[in-house]
Amino acid sequence: MNFGTDHRVSLECRVLYLVGGLGLGGLERQLFDLLSVMDRGRYKPAVAVWRYSHDDHYNQAISSLDVPVISIGDELSRLGKLQALRNLVSSIRPKVIHSYSFYTNFAAWWAARGMGTIPVGSSQNTFSFERQDSGKILGRLCGRWPSAQVYNSFNAEQEARQSKTMFRPQRIYVVTNGVDLHRFSPRPHPDRGYILAIGSLFQRKRWDRLIRAVALLTSNGVRAEVVHVGSGPLRSELEAMTRSLGVEHLFQFLGNRHDLPALLGDAAFLTHTADVEGCPNVVLETMACGRAVVGTSAGDIPYLVDDGKTGFVVPKEDGVALADRMATLLNDRELCRRMGDAGRTKAEQAFGLDRFRSGIFSAYRAEGWGDM
């Protein structure tokens, strides 16, 4: 449904989610999971999309839940979209409008003004990254408005609170991501298995660290086979790097895949090498599948992974430590299994979708929605 060209939209909606797009990504997955476990009959959710594409993966998935997906109007200018969103809120009068993408935060706040609708913003990454990624002016506006925002990372909350800028939210609710514990479930540990790496091929993910670590292991006589899942602009550059370091035969770049539970089931463990993170879904999913994690100290990874128990956390710039922890798990499969089993236990205790949904709706209640 395209509200930009059709102002006759009529639907009952108590919670309107505003999202930048519905492609294959972490925040889109979290929105889908939230919608899948909420009482949709009671809360009547709908999703408004700033940059709509009919072919986006989660457009189809969310529609399958009988949740209306509304395009703000791709043919409109940015100002035109702001007005269209405000018209939509005026038309359906939701109790809450929750911006699920940082760069749509200000739009949600603007659309809710004077409508009796509670605006809530979001941050899915570090405070500084979100502001920089959104642009100098928009980043400031979205960092400040709405005054209440849900962050998925304790690290991001701490960074925002320590920031000296006035362009930060007044109230921050931390709700770490959840994982579908049925879809991502334990499987028998493989006799050998590969190292799995999942994430977009962007600079901030620092897959060059993983390639260097594999090269270091190879020079020390340790064979480390890596399967990478994800797409992005650096694929050719990273493939060239594997060739230059003589480890191209140890890497497979699969691109985007929809069978992550199966890929995790065949993996020995996961390695995550990012510089910048919020609360990475892939770490939760890996632990839910009963696999250990070797991750850098980015974002909330130190909160998620219990170092020495469910995996290892290494300093971001310590490539030797990264290779060493990978070698430890490659050479001690029993330790790898124990860490994976401990990860599943923690996932069951702390990462379930019921906890995730409860945290989101607690934020709505704190902001004044009293008839929930």
C-alpha positions as CSV (number, residue, x, y, z in Angstrom):
1,M,0.0,0.0,0.0
2,N,1.5,3.4,-1.0
3,F,0.4,6.2,1.2
4,G,2.4,8.7,-0.8
5,T,-0.1,8.5,-3.7
6,D,-3.2,7.0,-1.9
7,H,-4.4,9.0,1.0
8,R,-7.5,6.9,1.5
9,V,-5.7,4.3,3.7
10,S,-8.0,3.2,6.4
11,L,-6.9,0.7,9.0
12,E,-6.9,0.1,12.7
13,C,-3.4,0.5,14.1
14,R,-2.3,0.9,17.7
15,V,1.5,0.6,17.1
16,L,3.0,1.9,13.9
17,Y,6.6,0.9,13.2
18,L,8.7,3.2,10.9
19,V,11.6,1.5,9.2
20,G,14.1,2.7,6.6
21,G,13.7,-0.5,4.5
22,L,12.9,-4.2,4.8
23,G,16.0,-5.8,3.1
24,L,18.0,-8.6,4.6
25,G,19.5,-7.2,7.7
26,G,19.7,-7.4,11.5
27,L,17.3,-4.7,12.5
28,E,14.8,-5.9,9.9
29,R,15.1,-9.4,11.4
30,Q,14.5,-8.0,14.9
31,L,11.4,-6.1,13.7
32,F,10.0,-9.3,12.1
33,D,10.7,-11.3,15.3
34,L,9.0,-8.7,17.5
35,L,5.9,-8.7,15.2
36,S,5.8,-12.5,15.2
37,V,5.6,-12.8,19.0
38,M,3.4,-9.8,19.9
39,D,-0.3,-10.0,20.3
40,R,-1.2,-8.7,16.9
41,G,-4.9,-8.9,17.4
42,R,-4.6,-6.6,20.4
43,Y,-2.0,-4.2,19.3
44,K,-2.9,-4.0,15.6
45,P,0.7,-3.3,14.4
46,A,1.5,-1.8,11.0
47,V,4.8,-1.0,9.3
48,A,5.6,2.1,7.4
49,V,8.6,1.9,5.1
50,W,10.7,5.0,4.2
51,R,12.5,3.4,1.2
52,Y,10.1,0.7,0.0
53,S,10.8,-2.1,-2.4
54,H,8.3,-4.8,-3.1
55,D,11.1,-7.4,-3.4
56,D,12.7,-6.8,0.0
57,H,12.9,-10.0,1.9
58,Y,11.1,-8.8,5.1
59,N,8.4,-7.1,3.1
60,Q,7.1,-10.5,2.2
61,A,7.8,-12.0,5.6
62,I,6.0,-9.3,7.5
63,S,3.0,-9.3,5.1
64,S,2.7,-13.1,5.8
65,L,1.9,-12.2,9.4
66,D,-1.1,-10.2,8.1
67,V,0.7,-7.0,9.2
68,P,0.0,-4.1,6.8
69,V,3.2,-2.8,5.1
70,I,2.8,0.8,3.9
71,S,5.1,2.7,1.5
72,I,5.6,6.3,2.5
73,G,6.0,7.1,-1.2
74,D,9.3,6.5,-3.1
75,E,8.5,9.1,-5.6
76,L,8.4,11.9,-3.0
77,S,11.2,14.1,-1.8
78,R,12.5,13.9,1.8
79,L,10.2,16.8,2.8
80,G,7.3,15.1,0.9
81,K,7.8,11.9,2.8
82,L,7.8,13.8,6.1
83,Q,4.4,15.3,5.2
84,A,3.1,11.9,3.9
85,L,4.1,10.2,7.2
86,R,2.4,13.0,9.2
87,N,-0.7,12.5,7.1
88,L,-0.6,8.8,7.7
89,V,-0.3,9.3,11.5
90,S,-3.2,11.8,11.4
91,S,-5.3,9.3,9.4
92,I,-4.8,6.2,11.6
93,R,-3.9,7.8,15.0
94,P,-1.7,5.1,16.5
95,K,-1.0,5.1,20.2
96,V,2.8,4.7,19.5
97,I,5.0,5.4,16.5
98,H,8.3,3.5,16.9
99,S,11.1,4.4,14.6
100,Y,13.1,1.2,14.1
101,S,15.9,2.9,12.0
102,F,18.0,5.6,13.5
103,Y,17.8,7.9,10.5
104,T,14.0,7.9,10.6
105,N,13.8,8.9,14.3
106,F,13.2,12.6,13.6
107,A,10.6,11.8,11.1
108,A,8.7,9.7,13.7
109,W,8.9,12.6,16.2
110,W,7.7,15.1,13.6
111,A,4.8,13.0,12.5
112,A,3.6,12.5,16.1
113,R,3.6,16.2,17.1
114,G,0.1,17.3,18.3
115,M,-1.4,13.9,17.3
116,G,-1.6,12.3,20.8
117,T,0.8,9.6,19.6
118,I,3.8,8.6,21.6
119,P,7.0,8.8,19.5
120,V,9.8,6.3,20.3
121,G,13.2,6.2,18.5
122,S,15.9,3.6,18.1
123,S,19.6,3.0,17.8
124,Q,20.9,-0.3,16.6
125,N,24.6,0.6,16.7
126,T,27.0,2.9,18.6
127,F,25.8,6.4,19.2
128,S,28.7,8.0,17.3
129,F,28.4,5.6,14.3
130,E,24.6,6.2,14.0
131,R,25.0,10.0,14.0
132,Q,27.9,10.0,11.6
133,D,26.2,7.5,9.2
134,S,23.1,9.6,9.1
135,G,24.9,12.8,8.1
136,K,25.8,15.9,10.1
137,I,22.4,17.6,10.4
138,L,20.1,14.5,10.3
139,G,22.4,12.6,12.7
140,R,22.0,15.4,15.3
141,L,18.2,15.6,14.9
142,C,17.8,11.9,15.1
143,G,20.1,11.6,18.1
144,R,17.9,14.1,20.0
145,W,14.4,13.4,18.9
146,P,12.3,11.6,19.9
147,S,13.4,12.3,23.5
148,A,12.8,8.6,24.3
149,Q,14.7,6.0,22.4
150,V,15.3,2.2,22.6
151,Y,18.9,1.1,22.3
152,N,19.8,-2.5,21.7
153,S,23.3,-2.1,23.3
154,F,24.5,-1.1,26.8
155,N,27.7,0.1,25.1
156,A,25.8,2.5,23.0
157,E,23.8,3.7,26.0
158,Q,27.0,4.4,27.9
159,E,28.5,6.3,24.9
160,A,25.4,8.5,24.5
161,R,25.2,9.3,28.2
162,Q,28.9,10.3,28.3
163,S,28.5,12.4,25.2
164,K,28.7,16.2,25.9
165,T,26.4,17.1,23.0
166,M,22.9,18.3,23.5
167,F,21.8,16.2,20.6
168,R,21.1,13.0,22.5
169,P,17.9,11.5,23.9
170,Q,16.7,12.4,27.3
171,R,15.5,8.8,28.1
172,I,17.2,5.7,26.9
173,Y,15.7,2.2,27.3
174,V,18.2,-0.7,26.7
175,V,16.5,-3.8,25.2
176,T,19.1,-6.2,23.8
177,N,18.1,-8.2,20.8
178,G,16.3,-11.5,21.0
179,V,16.6,-14.8,19.0
180,D,14.1,-17.4,17.9
181,L,15.2,-20.3,20.1
182,H,13.2,-22.8,18.0
183,R,14.6,-21.8,14.6
184,F,18.1,-21.5,16.0
185,S,18.4,-24.7,18.0
186,P,21.3,-27.0,18.9
187,R,22.5,-29.6,16.5
188,P,25.1,-32.4,17.0
189,H,28.7,-31.0,16.9
190,P,30.5,-31.9,13.7
191,D,33.7,-34.0,14.0
192,R,35.7,-31.2,12.4
193,G,33.6,-28.4,11.0
194,Y,34.6,-25.0,9.5
195,I,34.9,-21.6,11.0
196,L,31.8,-19.6,10.2
197,A,31.8,-15.8,9.6
198,I,28.5,-14.0,9.1
199,G,28.1,-10.3,8.3
200,S,28.1,-7.7,5.6
201,L,31.3,-7.0,3.6
202,F,31.8,-3.4,4.8
203,Q,34.9,-1.8,6.3
204,R,33.6,-1.7,9.9
205,K,33.2,-5.5,9.9
206,R,37.0,-5.8,9.5
207,W,37.1,-9.2,7.8
208,D,40.7,-8.4,6.9
209,R,41.5,-9.3,10.5
210,L,40.1,-12.8,10.0
211,I,42.1,-13.2,6.7
212,R,45.3,-12.2,8.5
213,A,44.5,-14.5,11.4
214,V,44.0,-17.5,9.0
215,A,47.3,-16.6,7.3
216,L,49.1,-16.6,10.7
217,L,47.6,-19.9,11.6
218,T,48.6,-21.4,8.3
219,S,52.2,-20.2,8.8
220,N,52.1,-22.0,12.2
221,G,50.9,-25.3,10.7
222,V,47.2,-24.9,11.8
223,R,44.6,-25.4,9.0
224,A,41.6,-23.1,9.4
225,E,38.8,-23.3,6.8
226,V,36.4,-20.4,6.7
227,V,32.9,-20.1,5.3
228,H,31.7,-16.5,5.0
229,V,28.0,-15.5,4.6
230,G,27.0,-12.0,3.6
231,S,27.4,-9.5,0.8
232,G,28.8,-6.0,0.3
233,P,31.1,-3.8,-1.7
234,L,34.4,-5.2,-0.3
235,R,34.0,-8.8,-1.6
236,S,36.5,-8.4,-4.5
237,E,39.0,-6.7,-2.3
238,L,38.8,-9.3,0.4
239,E,39.0,-12.2,-2.1
240,A,42.1,-10.5,-3.6
241,M,43.6,-10.3,-0.1
242,T,43.1,-14.0,0.5
243,R,45.1,-14.6,-2.8
244,S,47.8,-12.2,-1.9
245,L,48.3,-14.0,1.5
246,G,48.1,-17.5,-0.1
247,V,45.0,-18.6,1.8
248,E,42.3,-18.4,-1.0
249,H,41.9,-22.2,-0.8
250,L,40.7,-21.8,2.8
251,F,37.9,-19.3,2.2
252,Q,34.5,-19.6,0.7
253,F,32.4,-16.5,0.2
254,L,28.8,-17.6,-0.2
255,G,27.0,-14.3,-0.4
256,N,23.6,-13.9,1.2
257,R,21.9,-17.1,2.5
258,H,18.7,-17.9,4.2
259,D,19.8,-21.2,5.8
260,L,21.8,-19.9,8.7
261,P,20.7,-22.6,11.2
262,A,22.0,-25.3,8.9
263,L,25.2,-23.5,8.2
264,L,25.7,-23.0,12.0
265,G,25.0,-26.6,12.6
266,D,27.9,-27.6,10.3
267,A,30.3,-25.1,11.8
268,A,32.8,-25.7,14.6
269,F,32.5,-22.1,15.9
270,L,31.9,-18.5,14.8
271,T,34.5,-15.7,14.4
272,H,33.3,-12.1,14.6
273,T,35.9,-9.4,13.9
274,A,34.0,-6.1,13.8
275,D,35.2,-2.6,14.9
276,V,31.7,-1.2,15.4
277,E,28.7,-3.1,16.7
278,G,25.5,-2.8,18.7
279,C,24.1,-6.1,19.8
280,P,24.9,-8.4,16.9
281,N,22.2,-10.9,16.0
282,V,24.7,-13.4,14.7
283,V,26.3,-13.8,18.1
284,L,23.0,-14.6,19.7
285,E,22.0,-17.0,16.9
286,T,25.4,-18.8,17.2
287,M,25.0,-19.3,20.9
288,A,21.4,-20.5,20.5
289,C,22.7,-23.1,18.0
290,G,25.2,-24.3,20.6
291,R,28.3,-23.0,19.0
292,A,31.2,-21.1,20.6
293,V,32.1,-17.5,19.5
294,V,35.4,-15.9,19.1
295,G,34.7,-12.2,18.9
296,T,36.3,-8.8,19.2
297,S,35.5,-6.4,22.0
298,A,33.1,-4.4,19.9
299,G,29.7,-3.2,21.0
300,D,28.0,-5.5,23.4
301,I,30.0,-8.6,22.5
302,P,31.8,-8.6,25.9
303,Y,28.3,-8.6,27.5
304,L,27.0,-11.4,25.3
305,V,30.0,-13.8,25.3
306,D,31.3,-14.9,28.6
307,D,35.1,-15.0,28.0
308,G,36.5,-18.4,28.6
309,K,33.0,-20.0,29.1
310,T,30.9,-19.5,26.0
311,G,33.8,-18.4,23.8
312,F,36.6,-15.9,23.7
313,V,36.6,-12.0,23.6
314,V,39.8,-10.5,22.2
315,P,40.9,-6.8,21.9
316,K,40.0,-5.4,18.5
317,E,43.5,-4.7,17.4
318,D,45.1,-7.8,18.8
319,G,45.4,-10.1,15.7
320,V,47.8,-12.5,17.5
321,A,45.2,-13.1,20.3
322,L,42.5,-13.6,17.7
323,A,44.5,-16.3,15.9
324,D,45.5,-17.8,19.2
325,R,41.9,-18.2,20.4
326,M,40.9,-19.7,17.1
327,A,43.7,-22.2,17.3
328,T,42.7,-23.1,20.8
329,L,39.2,-24.1,19.6
330,L,40.5,-25.8,16.4
331,N,42.9,-27.9,18.5
332,D,40.5,-28.7,21.4
333,R,37.2,-29.9,20.0
334,E,35.9,-30.9,23.5
335,L,36.4,-27.3,24.7
336,C,34.6,-26.1,21.6
337,R,31.7,-28.4,22.4
338,R,31.5,-27.3,26.1
339,M,31.6,-23.7,25.2
340,G,28.8,-24.2,22.6
341,D,26.7,-26.0,25.1
342,A,27.2,-23.2,27.7
343,G,26.2,-20.7,25.0
344,R,22.9,-22.5,24.4
345,T,22.2,-22.4,28.1
346,K,22.8,-18.7,28.2
347,A,20.7,-18.1,25.1
348,E,17.8,-19.9,26.8
349,Q,18.2,-17.8,29.9
350,A,18.8,-14.4,28.4
351,F,18.1,-14.1,24.7
352,G,14.5,-15.4,24.2
353,L,12.0,-13.4,22.2
354,D,9.5,-13.2,25.1
355,R,12.1,-11.2,27.0
356,F,12.7,-9.0,24.0
357,R,9.0,-8.3,23.4
358,S,8.5,-7.6,27.2
359,G,11.4,-5.1,27.1
360,I,10.0,-3.2,24.1
361,F,6.5,-2.9,25.6
362,S,7.9,-1.9,29.0
363,A,9.4,1.1,27.2
364,Y,6.0,2.0,25.7
365,R,4.5,1.8,29.2
366,A,7.2,4.0,30.7
367,E,6.4,6.6,28.0
368,G,2.8,6.8,29.1
369,W,0.8,4.1,27.2
370,G,-1.2,3.1,30.2
371,D,-3.9,0.9,28.6
372,M,-1.7,-1.9,27.5
